Amino acid sequence: MTGFRDHFSEFTEGEVGVEVILGDDFIVRAEGVGSVSFMRESQTPMTVKGVLYVPGLRKNLISVSAIEDKGYRVVFEDGQVLMSFRGSSITSAKVIGVRLGRLYTFLP
């Protein structure tokens, strides 16, 4: 989910039947869905499909369960987020994020 319309490389506008409850208990409807691509330092670009556009959302959020549903394994270990194809060796996992305080963030 993202609240930033300009992050999308592909976008289909329209209500998608999803409501999101924000931290202040305000309810916002997703107003579209699309793909977001971003560059990562010294790695190939990553494209995330099925991203919801939720106006008012101030931080980008990613669902670990959605990543798993796409056939990937996600591991949180030693302050890093590792991702690999399900069934592959952990040694093939790529670091996609790091822990900063109480949150995990994607690597640029």
N, C-alpha and C positions, 0 to 999 in steps of 0.2 A: 504494500500500500504506500502511496505517496500523495501528498497534498500539492505537489509541484507539477503543473500541467506541462511545463517545458522540459521535463525529464524524459518524456516519451519519444521513442523513435517511430513507433506505430501506435495509433490510438483510434478507438471507436467510441464516440460519445453516445451517451444514453444511460438511462437508469438500468442497473444490473441486478436489482433486487437484494442488495446487501446494505444493511445499516451497521454503522460502527459507533460504539459508545466511546467518546473521548474521555480523557482523564478528569474533566470537570463535569462528567455525566451528561454532556450535551450529545445528542444523537445526530449523526450526519449520514446521509445516503451517498453511496458511491455513485459517481456520475459518468463513469466510463471505465474502459479496460483497454490495456494495450501492452506493449513491450518497452522495456527500459534497458538500454545498453550503456555500459560504462567501462572505461579503461581502468586497468589495474597495473600498478607499477611492475614492470618487467614480466608481465604475464599477458596472455591473450585477453582480448576484451570479453566481458561476460554479458550475456543477454538474458534477462529474466522476462518470461512471457506470463500473461495473465495477471499483470499488475493492476490493481484497482486504483482509480483516481478518486481520492476522498478530500474534497475541499475542506480546508480548516485543519488538516493534519499537519503538524509542524515538523515531525520527524518521519523519515522513511522507515517502514517496518517490513520485515520479511518473516514468513511463516516457515519454521523448520519442518512442520508436518507436510506443507505443500512441496518442499524440496524433496522430502522422502517419497511422496506420492509420485514424483517424476523419476524415481529410480535411483536416487542418490542416497548416500549415507553421510550423515553429519555427526561429527565428533567434537565435543568441547573438552580440551585437554591442555593443561599447563598454560592457561591464558590465551589459547589459540582456538580458532574454529577451523576444523579440517573438513574437506568435502571430497568424496570419491564416488565412483559408480558402485552401487550395491554389488557385492560379490567379489570385488577386486581387493587386492592386498592394501592394508593400511599404508604401506610404503609408497603407494601411488597417489595418496591423498594430497590435495593442494591446500595450502593455508589460504583461507578466504577472509579471515577476520581475526581481530585480537580483542582482548578484554581491556577496556578503559574504565576503571572504577567498577561500577556495578552493571555496566552495559557492555555488550559485544558489538563492535563496529566492523563494517567491511573495510578491507584494505583498499586504498585507492588504486 
